[in-house]
Amino acid sequence: MADSKMMWMFMGAVLAVVVMLLVGATDISAPHYGRYQLSTWSSPVGEDKAVVGAFVIDTATGETRNVYTRLVDENGSGRVMKNGLKETFHSVR
């Protein structure tokens, strides 16, 4: 009778350890949302022109890539010098 109780206690302890190991095996890595952030910039060029653009920051690595650059005149029109807004982060050069 005592051996039977010891066996059940041992099996319960083994089962408890197995449950704790399985519960502790969950992934607790950092979430991926918010990893890439977009920011804009502008700079005057002379009295009636400016350069505007956007860059993307990879917040996990700190890498920054310029994805859009445009020269704007006083009327708001101008010429696009770089447009990589529809490209993936790693394909932008």
N, C-alpha and C positions, 0 to 999 in steps of 0.2 A: 504494500500500500504506500509506503514511504517512497519507494522507487518510482511508483506511478506519479506521485505528486512532484517529485524532482524532475521527471521527464517532461511533464506539462509545463513546469516553471522554466526549464531550459528552452523548450520549444517556444514559449511565449517571449523569452528574452531574445532569442534569435529572430523571431518575427518582428519584434519591436526595432531591432537594429536594422533589419532589411527595410522596413518602412521608413526609418529615419534616413537611410542612405538614398532611397529613391526620392524622397521629398527634397533632400539637399542637393539633388542632381539637376535642379532647374537652372535655366540660363538667366543670369542676373547682369548681363552686359548692358552697356549704355544704350538707350534707344537711338534710332536712326533719324527720327523726325527732327527737323530744324538743323540738319547737318549743313546744308548749303543755304547761304543767305545772300540776297541781292542788295547792292548799294549803288547809289548814283553819285556822279560828280560833275562839276562844271568848272570852266576856267575861261576868263576873258582873253581874247586875242585882239589887241588893238581896241579902238573905240566902238566899233560897230559890229564886231564878230565875237563869237565864243565857241568853245569846244565843249560838248556835253557827252556823257557816256555812262556806262554801267559796268560794274564788275561783280563777280561772284566770289564768295569766300567759302572755302571748305573749313568749317569750324573744328573738324576733327584733326586736320593736319596743319591748318593755318595758311594753306596755299591760296593765293589770290590770282584770279585770271580776269583780264579785261575782255568783256564780251560785246560791247557796243561802243562806238565812237562816231560822233557826227559833228561836222563843222556847221555852225548856224550863223546866218547873217542877221541884219537888223529887222528884216521882214519875217523872220521865223523859218524861212526856207534855208536850204543848204544841202550839203552832200554828205551821204553816209560813207564813212571811211572804213568801218568794220561793223559787221552784223553777225554775231554768233549766238543770238538769243535762242534759236531753235536747236542748237547743238547740245550734246551732252557735255558735262564738265570736262571730262578727260579728252574730248576731241577738240576743245577750244585751244588754239595756239596763240 
